[in-house]
Amino acid sequence: MATITQDDIREYTAEEVAHIIHTAKSAAERASAEYLHNTLKGEDWMPCGFASVEIYEVRANSRAGKIFKAAGMRKTQGYWWWNNPGGLLVQNVHAKAEGASAAAQVLRDYGFRAYAVDRLD
């Protein structure tokens, strides 16, 4: 499916939003795994923490908002919260942050206002 970047994110169809989320998730999985294998040499060690993506300016009742909810994201305090988009089951915050950064970049490339955030445990 070829997806083109819209000038207004409200113009995306539900299928296009689902494709964008899939693309962002794939990028996050790849980035997290590469960091774990290349930088950490496959060892999950400190520092422990969390990483997520915050997506702003998407209403919950919009097409994109409904797809975000179906994808497991949560609307909280004015933004969508996507926890650990890379899905890597490790403790290392940097591996998770790499995935969150990759997912946020894909979303930004498609016109969404998205930011990667992380915090230590």
N, C-alpha and C positions, 0 to 999 in steps of 0.2 A: 504494500500500500504506500503510495507516494503521498507524503504529507507536506504541504507548503505552509510557510509561516504567514499567519494572518496579521494585518495591521492592528486588529482588535481581537483579544482572546475570546471575546463573546461570540465571534463568528465561527469558531471551531465546531465541528460536528462531534457528537458523542464518540464516534469511531475514531476520529482524529485525536481527541483527548486521551482515549484509551491507548492509542498507539504511542503518543508522547510519553505517557506514564510508563509503558512497557520499555520504551527506549531509555528513559531515565533510570529505570530499575536495572536494566541490563548494563548500562554504563557504571552504575554504582556497584553492582556485583563484581564487575571486571576490575574496577579500581581498588576495591577493598581486598580482593583476592591477590592482586598483583602486589599491593603493599605488604600483605602478610607473607607472601612467598619470597619476594625480592628484597624487601628491606628488613623484615623480621626473621627471614630464613625459616619460615614456617612455625616459629615459636611464638606463642601467645604470652607476652609478658607485659609488665607495667609500662605506662600508667593506665589504670583502669578508668573507664568513663563511658559517656554516651554521646551520640551524634544524631542529628536529625536535620530535616529541611523544613523551613518555614516558608509558606507560600501566601502572599498577600493579594488583596484586591480580587478575590474570587468569592462570589456569593454562594451560600449553601444551596440555594434553590436554582442555581444556574446549571446548564448542561455540564460544565466542567466540575462544578461543586458536587453534583450527583455522582459523577464518575470518580472523583476523589474519594468520596465516602465509600463507594463500592470497592475501591482499591484498598480500603483499610485506613485511610487517613482520617484524622480527627480535627474538627473545627474547634478552635479554642481561642478565646480573647482576640478575635478579629483576624486570625490567620489560620491556615490549614497546617497541621503538624504531621509530618511524615517521619516516624521514628525508624532509625537504622535502615535506610532505603536499600543498602547493599545486602541486608539480611545475613551478614556474616556473624556467626555465633562465637564471638571472641570477646575478651575483656578489653583489649587494647583500644584506647580512644582514637589513636592516630589512624588505625586501619579503618575504623568506622567513619572517621572524619573524611578520609579520602573518598569513600563511597558517597557520603552526603554531599561533598563538594562536586563530584562528578554528576550526581543527579540534579543538583541545583543549577549547574551550568547548562545541562540539556534543557531544563525548564526555561531558563533565561533565554536560551537560543530561540525558543519558540514564543517568546514574548511575555512569559509569566514573570512576576516579581518574586523571585525565590532566593533564599539565603541558606547557606549551610551553617549550622551552629553546633557547638560541642561543649561539653563540660566534664570536668574530672569528677570521679566518684570518691 
